[in-house]
Amino acid sequence: MKIKHVLVLGGTGFVGRAFCEHWVRRSHGGHGSVTVPTRQIQRGRTVQFLPTVNVVEADVLDDAQLARLVAGHDAVVNLVARLHGSEAEFHRLHVDLPQRLAHACRQTGVKRLVHVSALGAAADAPSRYQRSKAAGEAVLQQAGLDLTLLRPSVIFGENDNFLNLFARLQAVFPVMPLGGANAQLQPVWVDDVAEAIVRALDQPEAIGQTYECTGPRVYTLGELVQCAGQWSGHRRPLLRLPSALAGLQALLMEMLPGEPMLSRDNLASLRVPNVATGQLPGLQALGITAAPLDTVMPTVLSGQDWAARLDVLRRGAGR
């Protein structure tokens, strides 16, 4: 069956916005539609300008609302995730929601599902985040759906919360203290992940597959931080923290109000290389040649008005 009408959970987020743009281009703006639910309708402004994208106010953690959302669609894409939180919070979004989604799909007869998980997801992984991602995968694999799993490494692109974060920090601090500097990552462009979702929906042979979504090169975290500083024009010396100090830094950041920039669980994730295993198909199996980091981000980061961003940070700190 040709997939035309897609429900996207997490569609207002970083990857969701990119997917909506790719799906609209794929459907030529008139032969398919995307429904994006959100609890705060104003968050839908990021995608509601796109033709055939319908933003609706709804709570996907409510079973009745979720079933009504799923009904009438050809497929569902699940992008809901969080990087920081307690065991209960990870379980609620990474395990409970997939369970609810599987039930809603069975209720409504919608079989096709693309679920974006994470590279490093494993039941014995060192972090709560990775273990909860593995538990969510297992729930969906046992649900009898036409499932495709995508496991991306850290995702970069315009307005990401990774390289842009390190660029902002280096615009503020004269030295960059960093835990886990030797951790290995294989960053992937957000547009390549979005296109992978589109192609997985278009290709019946993707059903039952798990794809590792990575870029062409492995970096250490320290190298990525230095790249972010160099490309933004604010490269600072790295202060490589031993594990005990890194853990203390993460604990202090967790105690600050708002979403932490770094948590102890993030550090735990860095204990294992976040790189392709080579045991599963990658982007090439979907016909995608992954874009190198250094062909995308230098232009993105050099084009930012870091002086204005720094002024915003200072004014925010003074409130």
ZADO-1210 file (C-alpha; in nm, 4 decimals, padded with zeros to 6 digits):
<atoms>
<atom x="00.0000" y="00.0000" z="00.0000" code="MET" pos="1"/>
<atom x="00.1245" y="00.3470" z="-00.0871" code="LYS" pos="2"/>
<atom x="00.1709" y="00.5505" z="00.2305" code="ILE" pos="3"/>
<atom x="00.0012" y="00.8884" z="00.1961" code="LYS" pos="4"/>
<atom x="-00.1313" y="00.9986" z="00.5345" code="HIS" pos="5"/>
<atom x="00.1153" y="00.9937" z="00.8238" code="VAL" pos="6"/>
<atom x="00.0757" y="01.0700" z="01.1930" code="LEU" pos="7"/>
<atom x="00.3970" y="01.2066" z="01.3463" code="VAL" pos="8"/>
<atom x="00.4408" y="01.1944" z="01.7227" code="LEU" pos="9"/>
<atom x="00.7091" y="01.4431" z="01.8215" code="GLY" pos="10"/>
<atom x="00.6633" y="01.6277" z="01.4947" code="GLY" pos="11"/>
<atom x="00.7364" y="01.9722" z="01.6388" code="THR" pos="12"/>
<atom x="01.0873" y="01.8713" z="01.7498" code="GLY" pos="13"/>
<atom x="01.4224" y="01.8948" z="01.5745" code="PHE" pos="14"/>
<atom x="01.3922" y="01.5736" z="01.3696" code="VAL" pos="15"/>
<atom x="01.0148" y="01.6107" z="01.3340" code="GLY" pos="16"/>
<atom x="01.0421" y="01.9456" z="01.1591" code="ARG" pos="17"/>
<atom x="01.2969" y="01.8062" z="00.9149" code="ALA" pos="18"/>
<atom x="01.0822" y="01.4994" z="00.8453" code="PHE" pos="19"/>
<atom x="00.7722" y="01.7105" z="00.7745" code="CYS" pos="20"/>
<atom x="00.9682" y="01.9163" z="00.5211" code="GLU" pos="21"/>
<atom x="01.1034" y="01.6042" z="00.3494" code="HIS" pos="22"/>
<atom x="00.7623" y="01.4332" z="00.3456" code="TRP" pos="23"/>
<atom x="00.5921" y="01.7363" z="00.1936" code="VAL" pos="24"/>
<atom x="00.8586" y="01.7518" z="-00.0787" code="ARG" pos="25"/>
<atom x="00.8208" y="01.3793" z="-00.1416" code="ARG" pos="26"/>
<atom x="00.4438" y="01.4100" z="-00.1748" code="SER" pos="27"/>
<atom x="00.4723" y="01.7225" z="-00.3939" code="HIS" pos="28"/>
<atom x="00.2540" y="01.9114" z="-00.1496" code="GLY" pos="29"/>
<atom x="-00.0677" y="01.7504" z="-00.2673" code="GLY" pos="30"/>
<atom x="-00.0666" y="01.3696" z="-00.2601" code="HIS" pos="31"/>
<atom x="-00.0362" y="01.3063" z="00.1091" code="GLY" pos="32"/>
<atom x="-00.0738" y="01.4657" z="00.4484" code="SER" pos="33"/>
<atom x="00.0966" y="01.4835" z="00.7841" code="VAL" pos="34"/>
<atom x="-00.0815" y="01.5165" z="01.1191" code="THR" pos="35"/>
<atom x="00.1299" y="01.6574" z="01.4027" code="VAL" pos="36"/>
<atom x="-00.0244" y="01.6467" z="01.7518" code="PRO" pos="37"/>
<atom x="00.1100" y="01.8736" z="02.0252" code="THR" pos="38"/>
<atom x="-00.0019" y="01.9624" z="02.3763" code="ARG" pos="39"/>
<atom x="00.0853" y="02.3280" z="02.3143" code="GLN" pos="40"/>
<atom x="-00.0518" y="02.4477" z="01.9826" code="ILE" pos="41"/>
<atom x="00.1985" y="02.7338" z="01.9619" code="GLN" pos="42"/>
<atom x="00.4796" y="02.4800" z="01.9283" code="ARG" pos="43"/>
<atom x="00.3249" y="02.3737" z="01.5992" code="GLY" pos="44"/>
<atom x="00.4241" y="02.7031" z="01.4386" code="ARG" pos="45"/>
<atom x="00.7483" y="02.5396" z="01.3312" code="THR" pos="46"/>
<atom x="00.5652" y="02.3122" z="01.0851" code="VAL" pos="47"/>
<atom x="00.2130" y="02.4474" z="01.0345" code="GLN" pos="48"/>
<atom x="00.3269" y="02.6736" z="00.7484" code="PHE" pos="49"/>
<atom x="00.4041" y="02.3641" z="00.5401" code="LEU" pos="50"/>
<atom x="00.1365" y="02.2588" z="00.2906" code="PRO" pos="51"/>
<atom x="-00.0606" y="01.9457" z="00.3883" code="THR" pos="52"/>
<atom x="00.0693" y="01.9557" z="00.7479" code="VAL" pos="53"/>
<atom x="-00.2133" y="01.9607" z="01.0017" code="ASN" pos="54"/>
<atom x="-00.1199" y="02.0584" z="01.3585" code="VAL" pos="55"/>
<atom x="-00.3723" y="01.9502" z="01.6229" code="VAL" pos="56"/>
<atom x="-00.3808" y="02.0018" z="01.9976" code="GLU" pos="57"/>
<atom x="-00.3797" y="01.6656" z="02.1729" code="ALA" pos="58"/>
<atom x="-00.2159" y="01.4617" z="02.4490" code="ASP" pos="59"/>
<atom x="-00.0600" y="01.1483" z="02.2997" code="VAL" pos="60"/>
<atom x="-00.0286" y="00.9975" z="02.6492" code="LEU" pos="61"/>
<atom x="-00.4083" y="00.9814" z="02.6712" code="ASP" pos="62"/>
<atom x="-00.5222" y="00.6465" z="02.5285" code="ASP" pos="63"/>
<atom x="-00.8546" y="00.7701" z="02.3889" code="ALA" pos="64"/>
<atom x="-00.6973" y="01.0726" z="02.2213" code="GLN" pos="65"/>
<atom x="-00.4125" y="00.8619" z="02.0824" code="LEU" pos="66"/>
<atom x="-00.6529" y="00.6119" z="01.9260" code="ALA" pos="67"/>
<atom x="-00.8485" y="00.8951" z="01.7608" code="ARG" pos="68"/>
<atom x="-00.5238" y="01.0395" z="01.6257" code="LEU" pos="69"/>
<atom x="-00.4005" y="00.7104" z="01.4819" code="VAL" pos="70"/>
<atom x="-00.7308" y="00.6278" z="01.3103" code="ALA" pos="71"/>
<atom x="-00.7446" y="00.7186" z="00.9426" code="GLY" pos="72"/>
<atom x="-00.3702" y="00.7265" z="00.8854" code="HIS" pos="73"/>
<atom x="-00.1650" y="00.4887" z="00.6749" code="ASP" pos="74"/>
<atom x="00.1371" y="00.4963" z="00.9052" code="ALA" pos="75"/>
<atom x="00.2738" y="00.6415" z="01.2280" code="VAL" pos="76"/>
<atom x="00.6194" y="00.7870" z="01.2909" code="VAL" pos="77"/>
<atom x="00.7239" y="00.8014" z="01.6572" code="ASN" pos="78"/>
<atom x="00.9922" y="01.0583" z="01.7387" code="LEU" pos="79"/>
<atom x="00.9013" y="01.1242" z="02.1020" code="VAL" pos="80"/>
<atom x="01.2071" y="01.1137" z="02.3276" code="ALA" pos="81"/>
<atom x="01.3899" y="01.2947" z="02.6028" code="ARG" pos="82"/>
<atom x="01.7621" y="01.3064" z="02.6835" code="LEU" pos="83"/>
<atom x="01.7349" y="01.3975" z="03.0528" code="HIS" pos="84"/>
<atom x="01.5114" y="01.2714" z="03.3288" code="GLY" pos="85"/>
<atom x="01.4423" y="01.0234" z="03.6028" code="SER" pos="86"/>
<atom x="01.3900" y="00.6517" z="03.5561" code="GLU" pos="87"/>
<atom x="01.0137" y="00.7106" z="03.5686" code="ALA" pos="88"/>
<atom x="01.0254" y="00.9898" z="03.3108" code="GLU" pos="89"/>
<atom x="01.2313" y="00.7825" z="03.0685" code="PHE" pos="90"/>
<atom x="00.9962" y="00.4879" z="03.1157" code="HIS" pos="91"/>
<atom x="00.6871" y="00.7044" z="03.0600" code="ARG" pos="92"/>
<atom x="00.8019" y="00.8317" z="02.7194" code="LEU" pos="93"/>
<atom x="01.0297" y="00.5548" z="02.5929" code="HIS" pos="94"/>
<atom x="00.8374" y="00.2473" z="02.7118" code="VAL" pos="95"/>
<atom x="00.4828" y="00.3383" z="02.8195" code="ASP" pos="96"/>
<atom x="00.4149" y="00.5521" z="02.5120" code="LEU" pos="97"/>
<atom x="00.5258" y="00.2788" z="02.2670" code="PRO" pos="98"/>
<atom x="00.2973" y="00.0379" z="02.4562" code="GLN" pos="99"/>
<atom x="00.0056" y="00.2789" z="02.4242" code="ARG" pos="100"/>
<atom x="00.0885" y="00.3411" z="02.0585" code="LEU" pos="101"/>
<atom x="00.0995" y="-00.0305" z="01.9800" code="ALA" pos="102"/>
<atom x="-00.2408" y="-00.0723" z="02.1448" code="HIS" pos="103"/>
<atom x="-00.3860" y="00.2218" z="01.9478" code="ALA" pos="104"/>
<atom x="-00.2491" y="00.0784" z="01.6232" code="CYS" pos="105"/>
<atom x="-00.4079" y="-00.2594" z="01.6934" code="ARG" pos="106"/>
<atom x="-00.7381" y="-00.0904" z="01.7849" code="GLN" pos="107"/>
<atom x="-00.7515" y="00.1077" z="01.4612" code="THR" pos="108"/>
<atom x="-00.5958" y="-00.1434" z="01.2229" code="GLY" pos="109"/>
<atom x="-00.2940" y="00.0763" z="01.1418" code="VAL" pos="110"/>
<atom x="00.0006" y="-00.1589" z="01.0944" code="LYS" pos="111"/>
<atom x="00.2865" y="00.0549" z="00.9636" code="ARG" pos="112"/>
<atom x="00.5145" y="00.2195" z="01.2173" code="LEU" pos="113"/>
<atom x="00.8578" y="00.3805" z="01.1963" code="VAL" pos="114"/>
<atom x="01.0110" y="00.4256" z="01.5401" code="HIS" pos="115"/>
<atom x="01.3221" y="00.6372" z="01.5942" code="VAL" pos="116"/>
<atom x="01.5259" y="00.4894" z="01.8778" code="SER" pos="117"/>
<atom x="01.8952" y="00.5541" z="01.9496" code="ALA" pos="118"/>
<atom x="02.2333" y="00.4069" z="01.8704" code="LEU" pos="119"/>
<atom x="02.3570" y="00.2245" z="02.1783" code="GLY" pos="120"/>
<atom x="02.0126" y="00.1105" z="02.2883" code="ALA" pos="121"/>
<atom x="02.0635" y="-00.2131" z="02.4826" code="ALA" pos="122"/>
<atom x="01.9156" y="-00.3838" z="02.7859" code="ALA" pos="123"/>
<atom x="02.2588" y="-00.3872" z="02.9545" code="ASP" pos="124"/>
<atom x="02.3646" y="-00.0366" z="02.8480" code="ALA" pos="125"/>
<atom x="02.5234" y="00.1894" z="03.1113" code="PRO" pos="126"/>
<atom x="02.2611" y="00.4678" z="03.1020" code="SER" pos="127"/>
<atom x="01.8923" y="00.4793" z="03.1895" code="ARG" pos="128"/>
<atom x="01.8299" y="00.6549" z="02.8578" code="TYR" pos="129"/>
<atom x="01.9807" y="00.3727" z="02.6522" code="GLN" pos="130"/>
<atom x="01.8142" y="00.0975" z="02.8544" code="ARG" pos="131"/>
<atom x="01.4720" y="00.2630" z="02.8253" code="SER" pos="132"/>
<atom x="01.5205" y="00.2998" z="02.4500" code="LYS" pos="133"/>
<atom x="01.5929" y="-00.0728" z="02.4261" code="ALA" pos="134"/>
<atom x="01.2841" y="-00.1538" z="02.6329" code="ALA" pos="135"/>
<atom x="01.0703" y="00.0588" z="02.3992" code="GLY" pos="136"/>
<atom x="01.2079" y="-00.1234" z="02.0964" code="GLU" pos="137"/>
<atom x="01.1267" y="-00.4586" z="02.2557" code="ALA" pos="138"/>
<atom x="00.7665" y="-00.3549" z="02.3249" code="VAL" pos="139"/>
<atom x="00.7129" y="-00.2619" z="01.9597" code="LEU" pos="140"/>
<atom x="00.8920" y="-00.5670" z="01.8226" code="GLN" pos="141"/>
<atom x="00.6483" y="-00.7871" z="02.0131" code="GLN" pos="142"/>
<atom x="00.3381" y="-00.5940" z="01.9009" code="ALA" pos="143"/>
<atom x="00.2878" y="-00.7611" z="01.5602" code="GLY" pos="144"/>
<atom x="00.3204" y="-00.4341" z="01.3641" code="LEU" pos="145"/>
<atom x="00.4937" y="-00.3605" z="01.0341" code="ASP" pos="146"/>
<atom x="00.7808" y="-00.2002" z="01.2191" code="LEU" pos="147"/>
<atom x="01.0998" y="-00.0256" z="01.1109" code="THR" pos="148"/>
<atom x="01.3497" y="00.0878" z="01.3727" code="LEU" pos="149"/>
<atom x="01.6020" y="00.3665" z="01.3162" code="LEU" pos="150"/>
<atom x="01.8950" y="00.4077" z="01.5540" code="ARG" pos="151"/>
<atom x="02.0708" y="00.7413" z="01.4956" code="PRO" pos="152"/>
<atom x="02.3906" y="00.8566" z="01.6591" code="SER" pos="153"/>
<atom x="02.3975" y="01.2159" z="01.7865" code="VAL" pos="154"/>
<atom x="02.2135" y="01.4323" z="01.5326" code="ILE" pos="155"/>
<atom x="02.3518" y="01.7630" z="01.4054" code="PHE" pos="156"/>
<atom x="02.2077" y="02.0425" z="01.1961" code="GLY" pos="157"/>
<atom x="02.0838" y="02.3978" z="01.2101" code="GLU" pos="158"/>
<atom x="01.9352" y="02.4693" z="01.5552" code="ASN" pos="159"/>
<atom x="02.0543" y="02.1402" z="01.7033" code="ASP" pos="160"/>
<atom x="02.1084" y="02.1225" z="02.0799" code="ASN" pos="161"/>
<atom x="02.4519" y="01.9671" z="02.0448" code="PHE" pos="162"/>
<atom x="02.7085" y="02.1565" z="01.8386" code="LEU" pos="163"/>
<atom x="02.5156" y="02.4810" z="01.8783" code="ASN" pos="164"/>
<atom x="02.5292" y="02.4333" z="02.2553" code="LEU" pos="165"/>
<atom x="02.9069" y="02.3923" z="02.2553" code="PHE" pos="166"/>
<atom x="02.9426" y="02.6917" z="02.0248" code="ALA" pos="167"/>
<atom x="02.7335" y="02.9063" z="02.2627" code="ARG" pos="168"/>
<atom x="02.9300" y="02.7932" z="02.5665" code="LEU" pos="169"/>
<atom x="03.2596" y="02.8806" z="02.4000" code="GLN" pos="170"/>
<atom x="03.1242" y="03.2263" z="02.3204" code="ALA" pos="171"/>
<atom x="03.0834" y="03.2736" z="02.6979" code="VAL" pos="172"/>
<atom x="03.3677" y="03.0884" z="02.8716" code="PHE" pos="173"/>
<atom x="03.7431" y="03.1354" z="02.8207" code="PRO" pos="174"/>
<atom x="03.8043" y="02.7638" z="02.8852" code="VAL" pos="175"/>
<atom x="03.5828" y="02.4663" z="02.8017" code="MET" pos="176"/>
<atom x="03.5677" y="02.2110" z="03.0870" code="PRO" pos="177"/>
<atom x="03.4634" y="01.8766" z="02.9407" code="LEU" pos="178"/>
<atom x="03.3950" y="01.5321" z="03.0772" code="GLY" pos="179"/>
<atom x="03.4051" y="01.2285" z="02.8497" code="GLY" pos="180"/>
<atom x="03.6291" y="01.4068" z="02.6012" code="ALA" pos="181"/>
<atom x="03.7564" y="01.0793" z="02.4549" code="ASN" pos="182"/>
<atom x="03.4099" y="00.9311" z="02.3977" code="ALA" pos="183"/>
<atom x="03.3501" y="00.8266" z="02.0374" code="GLN" pos="184"/>
<atom x="03.0490" y="00.9450" z="01.8364" code="LEU" pos="185"/>
<atom x="02.9469" y="00.9209" z="01.4710" code="GLN" pos="186"/>
<atom x="02.7225" y="01.2265" z="01.4197" code="PRO" pos="187"/>
<atom x="02.4551" y="01.2199" z="01.1517" code="VAL" pos="188"/>
<atom x="02.2852" y="01.5096" z="00.9706" code="TRP" pos="189"/>
<atom x="01.9221" y="01.5704" z="01.0641" code="VAL" pos="190"/>
<atom x="01.8235" y="01.5835" z="00.6957" code="ASP" pos="191"/>
<atom x="01.9701" y="01.2364" z="00.6417" code="ASP" pos="192"/>
<atom x="01.7671" y="01.0985" z="00.9337" code="VAL" pos="193"/>
<atom x="01.4526" y="01.2684" z="00.8003" code="ALA" pos="194"/>
<atom x="01.5112" y="01.1235" z="00.4538" code="GLU" pos="195"/>
<atom x="01.5711" y="00.7795" z="00.6068" code="ALA" pos="196"/>
<atom x="01.2251" y="00.7932" z="00.7661" code="ILE" pos="197"/>
<atom x="01.0694" y="00.8932" z="00.4326" code="VAL" pos="198"/>
<atom x="01.2426" y="00.6109" z="00.2460" code="ARG" pos="199"/>
<atom x="01.1603" y="00.3559" z="00.5149" code="ALA" pos="200"/>
<atom x="00.7919" y="00.4453" z="00.4719" code="LEU" pos="201"/>
<atom x="00.8218" y="00.4214" z="00.0936" code="ASP" pos="202"/>
<atom x="01.0072" y="00.0890" z="00.0825" code="GLN" pos="203"/>
<atom x="00.8160" y="-00.2256" z="00.1895" code="PRO" pos="204"/>
<atom x="01.1477" y="-00.4087" z="00.2256" code="GLU" pos="205"/>
<atom x="01.2277" y="-00.1803" z="00.5217" code="ALA" pos="206"/>
<atom x="00.9593" y="-00.3547" z="00.7274" code="ILE" pos="207"/>
<atom x="01.1228" y="-00.5652" z="00.9984" code="GLY" pos="208"/>
<atom x="01.4588" y="-00.3907" z="00.9614" code="GLN" pos="209"/>
<atom x="01.6693" y="-00.1944" z="01.2071" code="THR" pos="210"/>
<atom x="01.8926" y="00.0716" z="01.0533" code="TYR" pos="211"/>
<atom x="02.1933" y="00.2375" z="01.2154" code="GLU" pos="212"/>
<atom x="02.1911" y="00.6029" z="01.1102" code="CYS" pos="213"/>
<atom x="02.5398" y="00.7496" z="01.1271" code="THR" pos="214"/>
<atom x="02.7617" y="00.9923" z="00.9439" code="GLY" pos="215"/>
<atom x="03.0733" y="00.8885" z="00.7524" code="PRO" pos="216"/>
<atom x="03.3285" y="00.9754" z="01.0244" code="ARG" pos="217"/>
<atom x="03.3896" y="00.8914" z="01.3894" code="VAL" pos="218"/>
<atom x="03.4890" y="01.1822" z="01.6181" code="TYR" pos="219"/>
<atom x="03.5768" y="01.2089" z="01.9827" code="THR" pos="220"/>
<atom x="03.3590" y="01.4401" z="02.1870" code="LEU" pos="221"/>
<atom x="03.6602" y="01.6641" z="02.2396" code="GLY" pos="222"/>
<atom x="03.7132" y="01.6938" z="01.8639" code="GLU" pos="223"/>
<atom x="03.3490" y="01.7873" z="01.8134" code="LEU" pos="224"/>
<atom x="03.3662" y="02.0575" z="02.0796" code="VAL" pos="225"/>
<atom x="03.6800" y="02.2003" z="01.9170" code="GLN" pos="226"/>
<atom x="03.5110" y="02.1939" z="01.5752" code="CYS" pos="227"/>
<atom x="03.2103" y="02.3809" z="01.7154" code="ALA" pos="228"/>
<atom x="03.4374" y="02.6453" z="01.8622" code="GLY" pos="229"/>
<atom x="03.6463" y="02.6816" z="01.5484" code="GLN" pos="230"/>
<atom x="03.3495" y="02.7058" z="01.3089" code="TRP" pos="231"/>
<atom x="03.1708" y="02.9592" z="01.5289" code="SER" pos="232"/>
<atom x="03.4840" y="03.1706" z="01.5701" code="GLY" pos="233"/>
<atom x="03.5181" y="03.1089" z="01.9456" code="HIS" pos="234"/>
<atom x="03.7456" y="02.8090" z="01.9865" code="ARG" pos="235"/>
<atom x="03.8594" y="02.7754" z="02.3485" code="ARG" pos="236"/>
<atom x="04.1138" y="02.5483" z="02.5161" code="PRO" pos="237"/>
<atom x="03.9684" y="02.2218" z="02.6430" code="LEU" pos="238"/>
<atom x="03.9983" y="02.1361" z="03.0095" code="LEU" pos="239"/>
<atom x="03.9596" y="01.7576" z="03.0109" code="ARG" pos="240"/>
<atom x="03.7927" y="01.6568" z="03.3352" code="LEU" pos="241"/>
<atom x="03.8631" y="01.3237" z="03.5076" code="PRO" pos="242"/>
<atom x="03.5556" y="01.1099" z="03.5628" code="SER" pos="243"/>
<atom x="03.5023" y="01.2156" z="03.9264" code="ALA" pos="244"/>
<atom x="03.5064" y="01.5870" z="03.8400" code="LEU" pos="245"/>
<atom x="03.2936" y="01.5260" z="03.5308" code="ALA" pos="246"/>
<atom x="03.0341" y="01.3546" z="03.7475" code="GLY" pos="247"/>
<atom x="03.0382" y="01.6442" z="03.9945" code="LEU" pos="248"/>
<atom x="02.9964" y="01.8946" z="03.7091" code="GLN" pos="249"/>
<atom x="02.6991" y="01.6976" z="03.5745" code="ALA" pos="250"/>
<atom x="02.5417" y="01.6765" z="03.9219" code="LEU" pos="251"/>
<atom x="02.5672" y="02.0549" z="03.9650" code="LEU" pos="252"/>
<atom x="02.4096" y="02.1086" z="03.6233" code="MET" pos="253"/>
<atom x="02.1223" y="01.8777" z="03.7162" code="GLU" pos="254"/>
<atom x="02.0548" y="02.0956" z="04.0206" code="MET" pos="255"/>
<atom x="02.0118" y="02.4118" z="03.8141" code="LEU" pos="256"/>
<atom x="01.6549" y="02.5128" z="03.7161" code="PRO" pos="257"/>
<atom x="01.5267" y="02.4067" z="03.3750" code="GLY" pos="258"/>
<atom x="01.6509" y="02.1356" z="03.1389" code="GLU" pos="259"/>
<atom x="02.0139" y="02.0530" z="03.2254" code="PRO" pos="260"/>
<atom x="02.2846" y="02.0944" z="02.9623" code="MET" pos="261"/>
<atom x="02.4492" y="01.7773" z="03.0923" code="LEU" pos="262"/>
<atom x="02.3430" y="01.5004" z="03.3283" code="SER" pos="263"/>
<atom x="02.5157" y="01.2087" z="03.4946" code="ARG" pos="264"/>
<atom x="02.3066" y="00.9801" z="03.2748" code="ASP" pos="265"/>
<atom x="02.4497" y="01.1543" z="02.9659" code="ASN" pos="266"/>
<atom x="02.7987" y="01.0788" z="03.0944" code="LEU" pos="267"/>
<atom x="02.7004" y="00.7161" z="03.1480" code="ALA" pos="268"/>
<atom x="02.5899" y="00.6967" z="02.7829" code="SER" pos="269"/>
<atom x="02.9376" y="00.8102" z="02.6773" code="LEU" pos="270"/>
<atom x="03.1006" y="00.5050" z="02.8370" code="ARG" pos="271"/>
<atom x="03.0291" y="00.3006" z="02.5242" code="VAL" pos="272"/>
<atom x="03.1211" y="00.4151" z="02.1702" code="PRO" pos="273"/>
<atom x="02.8216" y="00.5741" z="01.9981" code="ASN" pos="274"/>
<atom x="02.9225" y="00.4414" z="01.6561" code="VAL" pos="275"/>
<atom x="02.7831" y="00.1981" z="01.4011" code="ALA" pos="276"/>
<atom x="02.8385" y="-00.1658" z="01.4896" code="THR" pos="277"/>
<atom x="02.8491" y="-00.2729" z="01.1247" code="GLY" pos="278"/>
<atom x="02.6178" y="-00.5626" z="01.2130" code="GLN" pos="279"/>
<atom x="02.3037" y="-00.3841" z="01.0919" code="LEU" pos="280"/>
<atom x="02.2202" y="-00.2001" z="00.7680" code="PRO" pos="281"/>
<atom x="02.2949" y="00.1715" z="00.7568" code="GLY" pos="282"/>
<atom x="02.1806" y="00.4700" z="00.5567" code="LEU" pos="283"/>
<atom x="02.3319" y="00.3303" z="00.2378" code="GLN" pos="284"/>
<atom x="02.0832" y="00.0431" z="00.2508" code="ALA" pos="285"/>
<atom x="01.8125" y="00.3083" z="00.2114" code="LEU" pos="286"/>
<atom x="01.9970" y="00.4699" z="-00.0782" code="GLY" pos="287"/>
<atom x="02.1331" y="00.7608" z="00.1272" code="ILE" pos="288"/>
<atom x="02.4929" y="00.8829" z="00.1190" code="THR" pos="289"/>
<atom x="02.5488" y="01.0419" z="00.4578" code="ALA" pos="290"/>
<atom x="02.6612" y="01.4048" z="00.4563" code="ALA" pos="291"/>
<atom x="02.9921" y="01.4744" z="00.6336" code="PRO" pos="292"/>
<atom x="02.9738" y="01.6989" z="00.9368" code="LEU" pos="293"/>
<atom x="03.2396" y="01.9331" z="00.8007" code="ASP" pos="294"/>
<atom x="03.0411" y="02.0073" z="00.4843" code="THR" pos="295"/>
<atom x="02.7283" y="02.1163" z="00.6750" code="VAL" pos="296"/>
<atom x="02.8137" y="02.2751" z="01.0084" code="MET" pos="297"/>
<atom x="03.0919" y="02.5259" z="00.9261" code="PRO" pos="298"/>
<atom x="02.8447" y="02.7337" z="00.7258" code="THR" pos="299"/>
<atom x="02.5703" y="02.6916" z="00.9857" code="VAL" pos="300"/>
<atom x="02.7832" y="02.7921" z="01.2827" code="LEU" pos="301"/>
<atom x="02.9764" y="03.0683" z="01.1112" code="SER" pos="302"/>
<atom x="02.6463" y="03.2267" z="01.0046" code="GLY" pos="303"/>
<atom x="02.5157" y="03.2626" z="01.3610" code="GLN" pos="304"/>
<atom x="02.5134" y="03.6007" z="01.5350" code="ASP" pos="305"/>
<atom x="02.7004" y="03.4853" z="01.8428" code="TRP" pos="306"/>
<atom x="02.7292" y="03.8387" z="01.9827" code="ALA" pos="307"/>
<atom x="02.3496" y="03.8659" z="01.9891" code="ALA" pos="308"/>
<atom x="02.3177" y="03.5194" z="02.1423" code="ARG" pos="309"/>
<atom x="02.5709" y="03.6114" z="02.4106" code="LEU" pos="310"/>
<atom x="02.3735" y="03.9277" z="02.4896" code="ASP" pos="311"/>
<atom x="02.0571" y="03.7195" z="02.5316" code="VAL" pos="312"/>
<atom x="02.2394" y="03.4827" z="02.7661" code="LEU" pos="313"/>
<atom x="02.3721" y="03.7708" z="02.9747" code="ARG" pos="314"/>
<atom x="02.0312" y="03.9387" z="02.9998" code="ARG" pos="315"/>
<atom x="01.8717" y="03.6053" z="03.0916" code="GLY" pos="316"/>
<atom x="02.1324" y="03.5500" z="03.3653" code="ALA" pos="317"/>
<atom x="02.0548" y="03.8931" z="03.5066" code="GLY" pos="318"/>
<atom x="01.6831" y="03.8268" z="03.5533" code="ARG" pos="319"/>
</atoms>
